[in-house]
């Protein structure tokens, strides 16, 4: 995981695949599709990451282990938020208290 988690940290990874390592017998990837910044202040930063996954595999809501070639392995809380003919969409929400 990056030392400092910020929206800009993730924006450089849009379009990249993250291998889901939870079940070695059913390996597949999620693609980071976009990053959405929410209301921020001098003391607080909030943003969401959205991932797209295949329709053959649906992850349940919870912590999942992901690996991307340019990042360390990370555990991230994902929530399925949508489905269409191409697959599932997942969201991870980050809320950070900024040091003053």
C-alpha positions in Angstrom: 0.0 0.0 0.0 1.3 3.5 -0.7 2.8 5.3 2.3 0.2 8.1 1.9 -3.2 7.2 0.5 -4.5 10.1 -1.6 -6.7 10.3 -4.7 -3.7 11.3 -6.8 -1.9 8.1 -5.6 -4.6 6.1 -7.2 -5.3 8.2 -10.3 -2.0 7.0 -11.9 -3.4 3.4 -11.7 -6.7 4.0 -13.5 -7.0 1.4 -16.2 -4.6 -1.0 -14.5 -5.5 -4.5 -13.3 -5.4 -5.7 -9.7 -5.2 -9.4 -9.2 -7.6 -10.7 -6.6 -5.6 -13.1 -4.4 -8.4 -14.4 -2.1 -8.9 -17.7 -3.9 -5.8 -19.1 -5.7 -8.0 -21.7 -7.5 -10.1 -18.9 -9.1 -7.6 -16.1 -10.0 -9.1 -13.1 -11.7 -8.5 -9.3 -11.8 -10.3 -6.1 -11.1 -9.6 -3.0 -13.2 -9.5 0.4 -11.5 -11.9 2.5 -13.6 -12.1 5.8 -11.8 -11.5 7.8 -8.6 -14.1 10.1 -7.2 -13.2 12.8 -4.7 -15.9 13.7 -2.1 -16.3 16.7 0.1 -12.9 17.7 1.5 -11.8 20.2 4.0 -8.5 21.2 5.6 -9.0 18.5 8.2 -10.7 15.7 6.2 -10.3 14.0 2.9 -12.8 11.5 1.4 -12.7 9.6 -1.9 -13.9 6.5 -3.6 -12.2 4.0 -5.9 -14.3 2.1 -8.4 -13.2 -1.2 -9.8 -14.7 -3.3 -12.6 -14.7 -7.1 -12.3 -15.8 -10.0 -14.6 -19.3 -11.3 -14.6 -18.2 -14.8 -13.9 -17.0 -14.0 -10.4 -18.8 -11.9 -7.9 -17.0 -10.8 -4.8 -18.9 -10.5 -1.6 -18.7 -7.3 0.5 -15.7 -7.4 2.6 -11.9 -7.2 2.8 -10.1 -8.6 -0.3 -6.4 -9.0 -0.9 -5.3 -7.3 -4.2 -2.0 -7.1 -6.0 -1.0 -4.7 -8.7 2.4 -4.9 -10.5 3.5 -1.4 -9.4 2.2 -1.5 -5.9 2.6 -3.7 -2.8 0.0 -6.3 -2.0 -2.9 -4.6 -0.1 -6.1 -5.5 1.7 -9.0 -3.3 0.8 -12.7 -3.3 1.8 -14.8 -3.6 -1.4 -18.6 -3.3 -1.8 -20.4 -4.5 -4.9 -22.4 -1.5 -6.1 -23.6 -2.5 -9.6 -23.9 -5.1 -12.2 -24.4 -5.0 -16.0 -24.0 -7.4 -18.9 -20.2 -6.9 -18.7 -19.6 -7.6 -15.0 -19.7 -6.2 -11.5 -18.6 -2.8 -10.2 -17.1 -2.4 -6.8 -16.4 0.6 -4.6 -13.8 1.2 -1.9 -14.3 4.4 0.3 -11.5 6.1 2.0 -11.9 8.7 4.8 -8.7 10.4 6.1 -8.2 12.8 8.9 -5.5 15.1 7.8 -2.9 16.2 10.3 -2.8 20.0 10.9 
